[in-house]
Amino acid sequence: MIAAYAQAHDLSIVRTYRDDGESGLKLKDRAGLAQLLAMFSSDQSEQADFECILVYDVSRWGRFQDVDESAYYEFICKQAGFKVAYCAEQFDNDGAWFRALSRTLRE
């Protein structure tokens, strides 16, 4: 799904951060996500060789007990200047909630 999204939007996948087989309940168990987030808590984000973070869907941030934790991680990425795109969702993550709502109402 991510590769198809990248191809459809003329994007190249330069790196993959993955947490195979992890439950997603705690960040300490998510080496891939922690590695991505570490880039944004240091000066490394200025040296990144990408501009967009492709995420399968909104649940991939994790299944944290506090839903705000997932939103916080997306916020960190966006605050550092990186677009976050959800490849399997029916909405564009452009901040325009009304577009997603109007599309849902039409269906």
Secondary structure by P-SEA (a helix, b strand, c coil): caaaaaaaacccccbbbbbcccccccccccaaaaaaaaaaaccccccccccbbbbcccccccccccaaaaaaaaaaaaaabbbbbbcccccccccaaaaaaaaaaac
